[in-house]
Amino acid sequence: MVTITAQMVKDLREMTGAGPLDCKKALEQTEGNLDKAVEFLRDKGLARAAKKLSSGRAMNEGLIETYLHFNRRLGVLVEVNCETDFVANTDQFRQFVKDVALHIANLKPLYVKREHVPSAIVQAERELQRRRVLEEGKPEAIADKIIDGRMEKFFEEIVLLEQPFLKDDEKTISQLLSETVAGVGEAIEIRRFAVFTLGDSGEADAGE
């Protein structure tokens, strides 16, 4: 059995910011492998994040962030909530909110969550995709599976949480949110956003 030294725990703490007991446990679980210990802590943090996201905690703090394009023809307002003003003032939370505002300006989602998309719009899109599938001559037996796949793509294009992150398309905004929750240690919610484009008849407003 590998002996876990104080230096190993210190190195892992510097790499992850996790507590000493968590670092020691991670090293024990991974037989002293630092890289595997980092992954262990990351997975543990994301599991805790999932629990926090579904815990129904009150989130009355946070930030309203703005993004203004260089030509001042496009602007974004986004509200992101958390549980405490302490977390709202952390660098990680602030960076997350800035990244979300930048992402919205560039990827132009229409809704925060899938459940925010009006049912009439979802039904109309599904009917459109069914007509297309039949016109393409696809077998009826697999039509629903094809339509379901295209609906997933539809949601990915218009729903913020399901879009690939602008700065790292290997993760979605939802995954970025979970990582941030794991990092700051409390629940976070992207509540709503609005996009203003010069000359449009009205701004896009998404959220509750």
C-alpha positions as CSV (number, residue, x, y, z in Angstrom):
1,M,0.0,0.0,0.0
2,V,1.3,3.5,-0.9
3,T,2.1,5.8,2.0
4,I,0.4,9.1,1.6
5,T,2.7,11.9,2.7
6,A,2.0,15.4,3.9
7,Q,3.8,16.7,0.7
8,M,1.5,14.7,-1.5
9,V,-1.6,16.1,0.3
10,K,-0.1,19.6,0.0
11,D,0.5,19.2,-3.7
12,L,-3.0,18.0,-4.4
13,R,-4.5,20.8,-2.3
14,E,-2.5,23.3,-4.4
15,M,-3.8,21.7,-7.6
16,T,-7.4,21.5,-6.7
17,G,-8.2,23.8,-3.7
18,A,-9.9,20.8,-1.9
19,G,-9.6,20.3,1.8
20,P,-6.8,18.2,3.4
21,L,-9.1,15.3,4.4
22,D,-10.6,15.2,1.0
23,C,-7.2,15.2,-0.6
24,K,-5.9,12.5,1.6
25,K,-8.9,10.3,0.9
26,A,-8.6,10.9,-2.9
27,L,-4.9,9.9,-2.7
28,E,-5.8,6.8,-0.8
29,Q,-8.5,5.8,-3.2
30,T,-6.1,6.3,-6.2
31,E,-3.0,4.7,-4.6
32,G,-1.1,8.0,-4.6
33,N,-1.6,8.8,-8.3
34,L,-1.9,12.6,-8.4
35,D,-3.6,12.8,-11.8
36,K,-6.2,10.2,-10.8
37,A,-6.7,11.9,-7.5
38,V,-7.5,15.2,-9.2
39,E,-10.1,13.4,-11.4
40,F,-11.5,11.7,-8.3
41,L,-12.0,15.0,-6.6
42,R,-13.5,16.6,-9.7
43,D,-16.1,13.8,-10.0
44,K,-16.9,14.0,-6.3
45,G,-17.3,17.8,-6.7
46,L,-19.7,17.4,-9.7
47,A,-21.7,14.8,-7.7
48,R,-22.1,17.3,-4.9
49,A,-23.0,20.0,-7.5
50,A,-25.8,17.8,-8.9
51,K,-27.2,17.4,-5.4
52,K,-27.0,21.1,-4.7
53,L,-28.6,21.9,-8.0
54,S,-31.6,19.7,-7.2
55,S,-31.9,20.7,-3.5
56,G,-34.4,23.6,-4.0
57,R,-32.2,26.0,-2.0
58,A,-33.1,29.7,-1.9
59,M,-31.0,31.7,-4.3
60,N,-31.6,35.4,-3.7
61,E,-28.0,36.7,-4.2
62,G,-26.0,36.9,-7.3
63,L,-25.1,39.4,-10.1
64,I,-26.6,41.1,-13.1
65,E,-24.0,41.2,-15.8
66,T,-23.9,43.2,-19.0
67,Y,-22.1,42.6,-22.3
68,L,-21.8,45.3,-24.9
69,H,-20.4,44.5,-28.4
70,F,-17.5,46.6,-29.6
71,N,-19.7,48.4,-32.1
72,R,-22.4,49.1,-29.5
73,R,-25.0,47.5,-31.7
74,L,-25.7,44.5,-29.5
75,G,-26.0,44.2,-25.8
76,V,-26.8,41.4,-23.3
77,L,-28.2,41.5,-19.7
78,V,-28.1,38.3,-17.7
79,E,-29.1,37.5,-14.1
80,V,-27.3,34.7,-12.3
81,N,-28.3,33.8,-8.8
82,C,-26.5,32.1,-5.9
83,E,-27.2,31.6,-2.2
84,T,-24.8,34.1,-0.6
85,D,-23.2,37.4,-1.3
86,F,-19.9,35.9,-0.4
87,V,-20.0,33.5,-3.4
88,A,-21.4,36.3,-5.6
89,N,-18.2,38.2,-4.9
90,T,-15.8,35.4,-5.7
91,D,-13.6,35.5,-8.8
92,Q,-14.9,32.1,-10.0
93,F,-18.6,33.2,-9.8
94,R,-17.9,36.5,-11.5
95,Q,-16.0,34.9,-14.3
96,F,-18.8,32.4,-14.8
97,V,-21.3,35.2,-15.1
98,K,-19.1,37.1,-17.6
99,D,-18.6,34.0,-19.7
100,V,-22.3,33.4,-19.8
101,A,-23.0,36.9,-21.0
102,L,-20.3,36.6,-23.7
103,H,-21.7,33.2,-24.8
104,I,-25.2,34.6,-25.1
105,A,-24.0,37.5,-27.2
106,N,-22.3,35.1,-29.6
107,L,-24.5,32.0,-29.7
108,K,-27.8,33.8,-29.3
109,P,-29.9,31.3,-27.4
110,L,-33.6,32.0,-27.0
111,Y,-34.4,30.3,-23.7
112,V,-32.5,29.4,-20.5
113,K,-34.0,25.9,-20.1
114,R,-35.8,23.4,-22.3
115,E,-38.9,23.7,-20.2
116,H,-39.1,27.4,-21.0
117,V,-39.7,26.7,-24.7
118,P,-43.4,27.1,-25.3
119,S,-45.2,23.8,-26.0
120,A,-46.7,25.2,-29.1
121,I,-43.2,25.9,-30.6
122,V,-42.0,22.4,-29.6
123,Q,-45.1,20.8,-31.2
124,A,-44.8,22.9,-34.4
125,E,-41.1,21.9,-34.7
126,R,-41.9,18.2,-34.2
127,E,-44.6,18.3,-36.8
128,L,-42.2,20.0,-39.2
129,Q,-39.5,17.4,-38.6
130,R,-42.1,14.6,-39.1
131,R,-43.1,16.0,-42.5
132,R,-39.5,16.3,-43.5
133,V,-38.8,12.7,-42.5
134,L,-41.7,11.4,-44.5
135,E,-40.7,13.5,-47.5
136,E,-37.2,12.0,-47.3
137,G,-38.8,8.5,-47.6
138,K,-37.5,7.3,-44.2
139,P,-39.2,4.1,-42.9
140,E,-42.2,4.8,-40.6
141,A,-40.7,2.3,-38.1
142,I,-37.7,4.6,-37.4
143,A,-39.3,7.9,-38.0
144,D,-39.9,8.7,-34.3
145,K,-36.2,7.9,-33.5
146,I,-35.0,10.3,-36.3
147,I,-37.4,13.0,-35.2
148,D,-36.3,12.7,-31.5
149,G,-32.7,13.1,-32.7
150,R,-33.5,16.2,-34.7
151,M,-35.5,17.6,-31.7
152,E,-32.4,17.2,-29.5
153,K,-30.5,19.3,-32.1
154,F,-33.3,21.8,-32.1
155,F,-33.1,22.3,-28.4
156,E,-29.3,22.5,-28.5
157,E,-29.5,25.4,-30.9
158,I,-32.0,27.5,-28.9
159,V,-31.6,26.5,-25.2
160,L,-28.7,28.2,-23.3
161,L,-28.0,25.3,-20.9
162,E,-27.8,22.8,-23.8
163,Q,-25.5,24.8,-26.1
164,P,-21.8,23.9,-26.3
165,F,-19.8,26.5,-24.4
166,L,-18.3,29.2,-26.6
167,K,-14.8,28.9,-25.1
168,D,-14.8,25.1,-24.9
169,D,-17.2,23.2,-27.1
170,E,-16.3,20.0,-25.3
171,K,-18.7,21.0,-22.6
172,T,-22.2,22.5,-22.5
173,I,-23.3,25.5,-20.5
174,S,-25.0,23.1,-18.2
175,Q,-21.7,21.2,-17.5
176,L,-19.9,24.6,-17.0
177,L,-22.6,25.5,-14.5
178,S,-22.2,22.2,-12.6
179,E,-18.4,22.7,-12.5
180,T,-18.9,26.2,-11.1
181,V,-21.3,24.9,-8.4
182,A,-18.7,22.3,-7.5
183,G,-16.0,25.0,-7.3
184,V,-17.9,27.6,-5.2
185,G,-19.7,25.1,-3.0
186,E,-23.3,26.3,-3.4
187,A,-26.2,26.3,-5.8
188,I,-26.2,28.6,-8.8
189,E,-29.0,29.4,-11.3
190,I,-29.0,31.3,-14.6
191,R,-32.3,32.9,-14.0
192,R,-32.9,35.0,-17.1
193,F,-31.3,37.1,-19.9
194,A,-32.2,39.7,-22.4
195,V,-30.6,40.4,-25.8
196,F,-30.8,43.9,-27.4
197,T,-29.9,44.3,-31.0
198,L,-30.0,47.8,-32.5
199,G,-32.8,48.2,-35.0
200,D,-34.8,45.2,-33.9
201,S,-38.5,45.7,-33.2
202,G,-38.0,44.3,-29.7
203,E,-35.5,42.6,-27.5
204,A,-35.2,38.8,-26.9
205,D,-36.1,38.1,-23.3
206,A,-35.7,34.6,-21.8
207,G,-36.1,33.2,-18.4
208,E,-38.8,32.9,-15.9
